[in-house]
Amino acid sequence: MAIQTRNKKSIAFSTASMSDLVFLLLIFFILISTLVNPNAIDVSLPSSHSKTVSPQGPVVAIDRYNNYYFYSDPVDLATLRGHLSMELGASEGTTGVELQADREAEVQSIVNIYNIVSLINAEHNSRHKVILKTAPDR
């Protein structure tokens, strides 16, 4: 005589709650990725065939109206020189200033950044470079 139990154990696994969790995480990451924008200044970069990667350093942007930005914060030339002097003076070795200049910016605005870095190099006896960021050629 075989004894049978009333409670049968089910080995099935329901994935309904797991798919809800995955969709919630997907929505979360999509929303967060749209809020995080490292290039907040609207700069139309000139195109180039160059594949050079710039070293990590301070970022200076010039928009089409020749306004200067230091890490997305609007600054004038005197303030920019102070910020660059503090950051480049504290850095060890050769770092580069990443210059994101709009293709419609005046050449004099770009030369002003080169002059500031040259003066900082003379003051600190260093060899910092200015690297003009470009967009890939289409």
GIKARA-V928430 format. One record per residue. OMEGA is omega in whole degrees, 0 to 359 (none if undefined). D_CENTER is the distance of its C-alpha to the mean C-alpha in Angstrom with 1 decimal. Layout:
# GIKARA-V928430
omega=OMEGA d_center=D_CENTER
omega=OMEGA d_center=D_CENTER
This chain:
# GIKARA-V928430
omega=182 d_center=75.4
omega=178 d_center=71.7
omega=180 d_center=69.9
omega=179 d_center=67.0
omega=180 d_center=64.3
omega=184 d_center=63.3
omega=176 d_center=59.6
omega=179 d_center=57.8
omega=179 d_center=54.3
omega=179 d_center=51.8
omega=179 d_center=49.2
omega=181 d_center=47.1
omega=181 d_center=43.5
omega=182 d_center=42.0
omega=182 d_center=38.4
omega=181 d_center=38.3
omega=179 d_center=36.6
omega=179 d_center=34.1
omega=175 d_center=33.0
omega=180 d_center=32.5
omega=179 d_center=30.3
omega=179 d_center=28.1
omega=177 d_center=27.8
omega=177 d_center=26.9
omega=178 d_center=24.1
omega=178 d_center=22.9
omega=179 d_center=22.9
omega=183 d_center=21.1
omega=176 d_center=18.2
omega=179 d_center=18.1
omega=181 d_center=18.1
omega=182 d_center=15.4
omega=177 d_center=13.0
omega=179 d_center=13.7
omega=181 d_center=13.2
omega=181 d_center=9.6
omega=183 d_center=7.6
omega=182 d_center=3.9
omega=187 d_center=5.7
omega=179 d_center=8.8
omega=180 d_center=10.7
omega=182 d_center=12.9
omega=176 d_center=13.0
omega=186 d_center=15.1
omega=174 d_center=14.2
omega=182 d_center=17.4
omega=182 d_center=18.2
omega=175 d_center=19.2
omega=186 d_center=20.8
omega=178 d_center=19.0
omega=182 d_center=17.4
omega=178 d_center=16.4
omega=183 d_center=13.3
omega=175 d_center=12.1
omega=181 d_center=12.6
omega=180 d_center=10.3
omega=180 d_center=10.9
omega=181 d_center=10.5
omega=177 d_center=8.6
omega=180 d_center=11.3
omega=175 d_center=11.6
omega=180 d_center=15.1
omega=184 d_center=16.1
omega=179 d_center=19.4
omega=178 d_center=21.4
omega=173 d_center=20.5
omega=182 d_center=18.8
omega=178 d_center=16.5
omega=175 d_center=13.4
omega=186 d_center=12.2
omega=177 d_center=8.9
omega=177 d_center=10.0
omega=179 d_center=13.5
omega=181 d_center=16.2
omega=171 d_center=18.3
omega=185 d_center=21.2
omega=181 d_center=21.8
omega=178 d_center=23.8
omega=179 d_center=21.3
omega=178 d_center=18.5
omega=178 d_center=20.9
omega=179 d_center=21.6
omega=180 d_center=18.0
omega=179 d_center=17.4
omega=179 d_center=20.8
omega=184 d_center=20.2
omega=180 d_center=17.0
omega=177 d_center=18.3
omega=181 d_center=21.7
omega=184 d_center=20.8
omega=178 d_center=19.0
omega=175 d_center=21.3
omega=182 d_center=21.7
omega=174 d_center=19.9
omega=180 d_center=16.2
omega=173 d_center=14.6
omega=179 d_center=13.1
omega=182 d_center=10.4
omega=178 d_center=12.1
omega=183 d_center=11.0
omega=177 d_center=14.5
omega=182 d_center=16.1
omega=178 d_center=18.9
omega=179 d_center=21.3
omega=179 d_center=20.5
omega=180 d_center=23.4
omega=181 d_center=23.7
omega=178 d_center=24.9
omega=178 d_center=21.6
omega=180 d_center=19.9
omega=177 d_center=22.8
omega=179 d_center=22.6
omega=177 d_center=19.3
omega=179 d_center=21.0
omega=180 d_center=24.0
omega=180 d_center=22.3
omega=177 d_center=20.8
omega=178 d_center=24.3
omega=178 d_center=26.0
omega=177 d_center=23.8
omega=179 d_center=24.7
omega=180 d_center=28.3
omega=186 d_center=28.3
omega=183 d_center=26.8
omega=183 d_center=28.3
omega=182 d_center=25.0
omega=178 d_center=23.4
omega=183 d_center=19.8
omega=173 d_center=18.5
omega=181 d_center=16.6
omega=180 d_center=14.7
omega=181 d_center=14.5
omega=179 d_center=11.8
omega=175 d_center=13.8
omega=178 d_center=13.9
omega=180 d_center=16.3
omega=183 d_center=19.9
omega=none d_center=21.6
